[in-house]
Amino acid sequence: MASVREVQRADGIAYEARWRDNGKYRQRTFTVKREAERFAYRIENELADGQSTDALVKNAKRFREVADAMLDASKKLKPKTRRGLEDALKLHIHPTFGDRRINTITSLDVEAWLADLEVKVSAKTKEPLSASTRRGIVIALSKVFRYALKHRLINANPCAVIDKPTARREEPIFLTPAEVAAIMQHVGEREPVYALVVRFAAYSGVRPGELEALRIRDINFMHRHVEVRRQAQFAPGEGWSYITPKSQAGRRDVPLSASLLLALREHIAAHPYRADPDALLWPGRRKGGHGDHRAPLSYDAPFRHESVYRSYVQPAMIAAGIEPVVWYAFRHYFASACAAAGYSIHDVAKWMGHSNIQLTYSTYMHLFVGTHDMDRLDALSATPPVQAIPLRGVGGMW
């Protein structure tokens, strides 16, 4: 039950709405009695419906407190996702909303903040934030409000009516078989094992993090496929972690060609830890040295595709006269090669680990231009119609 009482203040008379929620007495003060009575009536309705009144308390939780609680509750977040959320909150959200009471933030506040975000310059690149970056920041903000709404700290999510930035979709660049062969050749002249890594990436389509996490046991020679079961993620100050793929569809078996399996068999035969099925498949490089005097490769050091790209793949592209493209182009190449070989888009979606085949369609459908023999329809139309056979017997029964 909520009540309103008149109280004497130094600056005049005030009206105090008081109620009890979850064993705690709460109050809110108004200068106009009618407003206090309306508020008390609203409180009674909320309590009658079994709702929390936290969102109506003037000294509600601050945005930063709710964001911290949301992160603490998100135990299943992968390290990279958590770091993205933490960075978005620290760099772009908390400076504006961190110390605000979360129930005082309106959609107009969010719109004004988003307008400022559109002209904000990245401290790292010195360029305006991209649409995809801004979209991710807005999603992080909305995630905090959804958590607050779930726990009835607010009555509505102010992000619900905000139009999120639309990320411009980059068209994938497809390498040709000759270009992939040229890259492999130039990489192999400097480091043969990394030429095999490039070949594996181009002819299996695995994601970079999945490539980094491969172990000897994942190459199944009996069934002629690679078993993708984990991905690697690196965090500065935290080191490497090996976690499950980004989705359930990411756990998959990708068939490998006979020639690639033969090359992998030779690679594993020369592996210093070939007797250990849990040993990492690819070698990394220890720190130290520079240029041609760098430290040698080591299977005790984690393989990092960024380092291999920077030191071997990108220079190989330049040497081969190929406009440098990102490592992910090898994954795109796999899709194009499968399409050229006549495999179905459904198989490719499964092998690439797409949880939503719509992604495969939207990105690669133009590659799968099949030919269909429509003469079968003419043959069908030329077939004499089937004659019905009359039933015999009593009541139409034989």
C-alpha positions as CSV (number, residue, x, y, z in Angstrom):
1,M,0.0,0.0,0.0
2,A,1.4,3.4,-1.0
3,S,0.6,6.5,1.0
4,V,1.2,10.2,0.6
5,R,2.1,12.5,3.5
6,E,2.8,16.2,3.8
7,V,6.3,17.1,5.1
8,Q,7.8,20.5,6.1
9,R,11.0,21.4,4.3
10,A,13.3,24.4,4.6
11,D,12.1,25.6,1.2
12,G,8.4,24.9,1.8
13,I,5.9,22.1,2.0
14,A,6.6,18.8,0.1
15,Y,4.6,15.7,-0.5
16,E,6.3,12.3,0.2
17,A,5.0,9.1,-1.4
18,R,6.0,6.1,0.7
19,W,5.6,2.4,0.1
20,R,7.2,-1.0,1.0
21,D,8.7,-3.3,-1.6
22,N,10.5,-6.6,-0.8
23,G,10.7,-5.7,2.8
24,K,12.2,-2.2,2.2
25,Y,10.6,1.1,2.7
26,R,11.0,3.4,-0.2
27,Q,9.9,7.0,-0.9
28,R,9.9,9.7,-3.5
29,T,9.2,13.4,-2.9
30,F,7.1,15.8,-5.0
31,T,6.4,19.5,-4.7
32,V,2.8,19.0,-6.0
33,K,0.4,16.9,-4.0
34,R,-1.6,15.7,-7.1
35,E,1.6,14.4,-8.7
36,A,2.5,12.5,-5.5
37,E,-1.0,10.9,-5.4
38,R,-0.8,9.9,-9.0
39,F,2.6,8.4,-8.4
40,A,1.3,6.5,-5.3
41,Y,-1.5,5.1,-7.4
42,R,1.0,3.9,-10.0
43,I,3.1,2.2,-7.3
44,E,0.0,0.4,-6.0
45,N,-0.7,-0.9,-9.6
46,E,2.8,-2.1,-9.9
47,L,2.8,-3.9,-6.6
48,A,-0.6,-5.4,-7.3
49,D,0.8,-6.9,-10.6
50,G,3.7,-8.4,-8.7
51,Q,6.2,-6.0,-10.4
52,S,9.3,-4.5,-8.9
53,T,9.2,-0.7,-8.3
54,D,13.0,-0.3,-8.7
55,A,12.5,1.5,-12.0
56,L,10.4,4.1,-10.2
57,V,12.8,4.9,-7.5
58,K,14.6,8.2,-7.9
59,N,17.9,6.9,-6.7
60,A,17.9,3.9,-9.1
61,K,21.1,2.1,-10.0
62,R,23.6,3.9,-12.2
63,F,24.2,2.6,-15.7
64,R,27.7,1.5,-14.9
65,E,26.5,-0.7,-12.0
66,V,23.9,-2.4,-14.3
67,A,26.5,-2.9,-17.0
68,D,28.9,-4.6,-14.6
69,A,26.1,-6.8,-13.3
70,M,25.3,-7.8,-16.9
71,L,28.9,-8.7,-17.6
72,D,29.1,-10.7,-14.4
73,A,25.9,-12.6,-15.4
74,S,27.2,-13.4,-18.9
75,K,29.4,-16.3,-18.0
76,K,29.0,-18.0,-21.4
77,L,30.4,-15.2,-23.4
78,K,33.4,-16.1,-25.4
79,P,36.6,-14.1,-24.6
80,K,36.6,-12.1,-27.8
81,T,32.9,-11.2,-27.4
82,R,33.5,-10.1,-23.8
83,R,36.4,-7.9,-24.7
84,G,34.3,-6.3,-27.4
85,L,31.6,-5.5,-24.9
86,E,34.1,-4.2,-22.4
87,D,35.8,-2.0,-24.9
88,A,32.5,-0.6,-26.2
89,L,31.4,0.2,-22.7
90,K,34.7,1.7,-21.6
91,L,35.5,3.8,-24.7
92,H,32.1,4.8,-26.0
93,I,29.3,4.3,-23.6
94,H,30.4,4.9,-20.0
95,P,31.8,8.4,-20.8
96,T,28.2,9.5,-21.6
97,F,25.9,7.2,-19.6
98,G,28.1,5.5,-17.0
99,D,27.2,7.8,-14.1
100,R,23.6,8.4,-15.1
101,R,20.7,6.7,-13.2
102,I,19.6,4.0,-15.7
103,N,15.9,4.8,-15.4
104,T,16.5,8.4,-16.4
105,I,18.0,7.6,-19.8
106,T,15.6,8.2,-22.6
107,S,15.5,7.4,-26.3
108,L,16.2,11.1,-27.0
109,D,19.4,10.8,-25.0
110,V,20.4,7.7,-27.0
111,E,19.6,9.5,-30.3
112,A,21.8,12.5,-29.3
113,W,24.6,10.1,-28.2
114,L,24.4,8.2,-31.5
115,A,24.6,11.5,-33.5
116,D,27.9,12.3,-31.6
117,L,29.1,8.7,-32.3
118,E,28.7,9.2,-36.1
119,V,31.3,12.0,-36.1
120,K,33.6,10.4,-33.5
121,V,37.2,9.7,-34.6
122,S,38.9,6.4,-33.6
123,A,41.9,7.0,-31.4
124,K,43.6,4.1,-33.1
125,T,43.0,4.7,-36.8
126,K,42.4,8.5,-36.6
127,E,39.4,7.8,-38.9
128,P,35.6,8.1,-38.2
129,L,34.1,5.0,-36.7
130,S,32.8,2.6,-39.3
131,A,29.1,1.8,-39.5
132,S,29.8,-1.8,-38.4
133,T,31.7,-0.5,-35.4
134,R,29.0,1.9,-34.5
135,R,26.4,-0.8,-34.9
136,G,28.3,-3.1,-32.5
137,I,28.5,-0.3,-29.9
138,V,24.7,0.3,-30.1
139,I,24.1,-3.4,-29.7
140,A,26.3,-3.4,-26.5
141,L,24.3,-0.4,-25.2
142,S,21.0,-2.2,-25.9
143,K,22.3,-5.4,-24.2
144,V,22.7,-3.5,-20.9
145,F,19.2,-2.0,-21.2
146,R,17.7,-5.4,-22.0
147,Y,19.3,-6.8,-18.9
148,A,17.9,-3.9,-16.9
149,L,14.5,-4.5,-18.4
150,K,14.7,-8.2,-17.6
151,H,15.3,-7.4,-13.9
152,R,12.7,-4.6,-13.9
153,L,15.1,-1.8,-13.3
154,I,13.5,0.1,-16.2
155,N,10.1,0.1,-17.8
156,A,11.3,0.1,-21.4
157,N,14.4,-0.2,-23.5
158,P,15.2,3.2,-24.9
159,C,17.2,1.5,-27.7
160,A,14.1,-0.3,-29.0
161,V,12.9,2.7,-31.1
162,I,16.4,3.6,-32.3
163,D,17.5,2.7,-35.8
164,K,20.8,0.9,-35.6
165,P,23.6,1.9,-38.0
166,T,23.5,-0.2,-41.2
167,A,26.8,-1.8,-41.9
168,R,27.8,-1.7,-45.5
169,R,28.4,-5.3,-46.8
170,E,31.7,-5.7,-48.4
171,E,31.7,-7.8,-51.6
172,P,34.1,-10.7,-51.2
173,I,37.1,-10.9,-53.4
174,F,37.7,-14.3,-55.0
175,L,41.2,-15.4,-55.8
176,T,41.8,-17.7,-58.9
177,P,43.4,-21.1,-58.7
178,A,46.5,-19.6,-60.4
179,E,46.7,-16.8,-57.9
180,V,46.5,-19.3,-54.9
181,A,49.2,-21.4,-56.6
182,A,51.4,-18.4,-57.0
183,I,51.0,-17.3,-53.4
184,M,51.8,-20.9,-52.2
185,Q,54.9,-20.9,-54.4
186,H,56.3,-17.6,-53.1
187,V,55.5,-18.5,-49.5
188,G,57.1,-22.0,-50.0
189,E,60.3,-20.5,-51.2
190,R,60.8,-18.9,-47.8
191,E,59.0,-21.4,-45.5
192,P,57.6,-24.6,-47.0
193,V,55.4,-25.5,-44.0
194,Y,53.5,-22.2,-44.3
195,A,52.9,-22.9,-48.0
196,L,51.0,-26.0,-46.8
197,V,49.1,-23.8,-44.3
198,V,48.0,-21.6,-47.2
199,R,47.0,-24.6,-49.2
200,F,45.0,-26.1,-46.3
201,A,43.2,-22.8,-45.7
202,A,42.3,-22.4,-49.4
203,Y,41.1,-26.0,-49.8
204,S,39.3,-26.5,-46.5
205,G,37.7,-23.1,-45.9
206,V,38.2,-23.2,-42.2
207,R,38.2,-19.9,-40.3
208,P,41.5,-18.5,-39.2
209,G,40.8,-19.2,-35.5
210,E,39.9,-22.8,-36.3
211,L,43.1,-23.1,-38.4
212,E,45.1,-22.0,-35.4
213,A,43.5,-24.5,-33.1
214,L,44.0,-27.6,-35.2
215,R,45.7,-30.6,-33.5
216,I,47.2,-33.7,-35.1
217,R,44.2,-35.7,-34.0
218,D,41.9,-33.5,-36.1
219,I,43.2,-34.9,-39.4
220,N,41.2,-38.0,-39.9
221,F,43.0,-40.0,-42.6
222,M,40.5,-42.9,-42.4
223,H,37.5,-40.8,-43.2
224,R,39.5,-38.3,-45.3
225,H,38.4,-35.2,-43.5
226,V,39.4,-32.6,-40.9
227,E,37.4,-32.5,-37.7
228,V,36.8,-28.9,-36.7
229,R,36.1,-28.9,-32.9
230,R,37.6,-25.7,-31.5
231,Q,38.9,-22.3,-32.3
232,A,41.8,-20.3,-30.9
233,Q,41.6,-16.8,-29.5
234,F,44.4,-14.5,-28.4
235,A,43.9,-11.7,-25.8
236,P,46.7,-9.3,-25.0
237,G,47.8,-9.9,-21.4
238,E,45.8,-13.1,-21.2
239,G,47.4,-15.3,-23.8
240,W,45.8,-18.0,-25.9
241,S,42.5,-19.8,-25.2
242,Y,41.0,-22.7,-27.1
243,I,37.3,-22.7,-27.1
244,T,34.3,-24.1,-28.9
245,P,33.5,-22.8,-32.4
246,K,31.3,-19.8,-32.8
247,S,28.1,-21.9,-33.2
248,Q,26.9,-25.5,-33.1
249,A,27.2,-25.6,-36.9
250,G,30.9,-24.8,-36.4
251,R,31.5,-28.3,-35.1
252,R,31.8,-30.1,-38.4
253,D,33.8,-32.4,-40.6
254,V,35.2,-31.0,-43.8
255,P,36.3,-33.4,-46.5
256,L,39.9,-33.1,-47.8
257,S,41.3,-33.9,-51.3
258,A,43.6,-36.9,-51.7
259,S,46.6,-34.7,-52.6
260,L,46.1,-32.5,-49.6
261,L,45.8,-35.6,-47.3
262,L,49.1,-36.9,-48.8
263,A,50.8,-33.6,-48.0
264,L,49.4,-33.6,-44.5
265,R,50.6,-37.2,-43.9
266,E,54.1,-36.2,-44.9
267,H,53.9,-33.1,-42.7
268,I,52.8,-35.1,-39.6
269,A,55.4,-37.8,-40.3
270,A,58.1,-35.0,-39.9
271,H,56.3,-33.4,-36.9
272,P,58.5,-33.6,-33.7
273,Y,55.4,-34.5,-31.6
274,R,53.7,-36.8,-34.1
275,A,53.1,-39.4,-31.3
276,D,51.0,-36.9,-29.4
277,P,47.5,-36.5,-30.9
278,D,46.9,-33.4,-28.9
279,A,50.0,-31.6,-30.3
280,L,49.2,-28.4,-32.3
281,L,49.3,-29.2,-36.0
282,W,51.1,-26.0,-37.2
283,P,54.4,-24.5,-35.9
284,G,54.6,-20.9,-34.6
285,R,57.7,-18.8,-34.1
286,R,59.4,-17.8,-30.9
287,K,60.0,-14.2,-30.2
288,G,63.3,-12.7,-31.1
289,G,65.4,-11.7,-34.1
290,H,64.3,-9.7,-37.1
291,G,63.9,-10.2,-40.8
292,D,66.1,-13.0,-42.1
293,H,67.6,-13.5,-38.6
294,R,64.3,-14.2,-36.8
295,A,64.0,-17.0,-34.3
296,P,63.4,-20.4,-35.9
297,L,59.9,-22.1,-36.2
298,S,58.8,-24.1,-33.1
299,Y,56.0,-26.5,-32.5
300,D,56.1,-25.3,-28.9
301,A,55.0,-21.8,-30.0
302,P,51.4,-21.2,-31.0
303,F,50.7,-20.6,-34.7
304,R,49.3,-17.1,-35.4
305,H,47.8,-16.5,-38.8
306,E,48.2,-12.7,-38.5
307,S,52.0,-13.2,-38.1
308,V,52.2,-15.5,-41.1
309,Y,50.0,-13.2,-43.2
310,R,52.1,-10.2,-42.4
311,S,55.5,-11.9,-42.8
312,Y,54.8,-14.3,-45.6
313,V,51.4,-14.2,-47.3
314,Q,51.2,-10.5,-48.0
315,P,54.7,-10.2,-49.3
316,A,54.0,-13.3,-51.5
317,M,50.9,-11.6,-53.0
318,I,53.0,-8.5,-53.8
319,A,55.8,-10.6,-55.3
320,A,53.2,-12.4,-57.5
321,G,51.7,-9.1,-58.7
322,I,48.4,-9.8,-56.8
323,E,46.5,-7.0,-55.1
324,P,46.8,-7.9,-51.4
325,V,43.6,-9.3,-49.9
326,V,42.9,-10.4,-46.4
327,W,43.4,-13.9,-45.1
328,Y,39.6,-14.5,-45.2
329,A,40.0,-14.5,-49.0
330,F,41.2,-18.1,-48.7
331,R,37.8,-19.0,-47.2
332,H,36.0,-17.3,-50.0
333,Y,38.2,-19.2,-52.5
334,F,37.1,-22.5,-51.0
335,A,33.5,-21.6,-51.7
336,S,34.2,-20.6,-55.2
337,A,36.3,-23.7,-55.8
338,C,33.5,-25.9,-54.5
339,A,31.0,-24.2,-56.8
340,A,33.3,-24.7,-59.8
341,A,33.7,-28.4,-58.9
342,G,29.9,-28.8,-58.9
343,Y,29.2,-29.3,-55.2
344,S,25.9,-28.1,-53.9
345,I,25.5,-24.9,-52.0
346,H,23.9,-26.9,-49.1
347,D,27.1,-29.0,-48.8
348,V,29.3,-25.9,-48.9
349,A,27.2,-24.2,-46.2
350,K,27.7,-27.3,-44.0
351,W,31.4,-27.5,-44.7
352,M,31.9,-23.8,-44.0
353,G,30.1,-24.1,-40.7
354,H,27.3,-21.6,-41.5
355,S,24.6,-21.8,-38.9
356,N,22.3,-19.9,-41.2
357,I,22.3,-21.1,-44.8
358,Q,20.9,-17.6,-45.8
359,L,24.4,-16.3,-45.2
360,T,25.8,-18.8,-47.7
361,Y,23.1,-17.8,-50.2
362,S,23.6,-14.1,-49.8
363,T,27.4,-14.3,-50.1
364,Y,28.0,-17.1,-52.6
365,M,24.8,-17.9,-54.5
366,H,26.0,-16.2,-57.7
367,L,28.8,-18.8,-57.9
368,F,26.4,-21.7,-58.0
369,V,24.9,-21.2,-61.5
370,G,23.7,-24.7,-62.3
371,T,22.5,-26.0,-65.7
372,H,19.2,-27.8,-65.7
373,D,17.9,-30.2,-68.4
374,M,14.4,-28.8,-68.9
375,D,13.8,-31.3,-71.8
376,R,12.5,-33.6,-69.1
377,L,9.4,-31.5,-68.9
378,D,8.8,-31.8,-72.6
379,A,9.2,-35.6,-72.3
380,L,6.7,-35.7,-69.5
381,S,4.1,-33.6,-71.4
382,A,4.5,-36.0,-74.5
383,T,3.7,-39.1,-72.4
384,P,0.1,-40.3,-72.9
385,P,-2.1,-39.7,-69.9
386,V,-2.7,-42.6,-67.5
387,Q,-6.1,-44.2,-68.0
388,A,-8.2,-44.9,-64.9
389,I,-9.0,-48.6,-64.4
390,P,-12.7,-49.0,-63.4
391,L,-13.3,-50.8,-60.1
392,R,-15.3,-54.1,-60.2
393,G,-17.3,-55.8,-57.6
394,V,-20.1,-54.8,-55.1
395,G,-19.8,-51.3,-53.8
396,G,-16.8,-50.6,-55.9
397,M,-14.8,-53.4,-54.1
398,W,-12.9,-56.1,-56.0
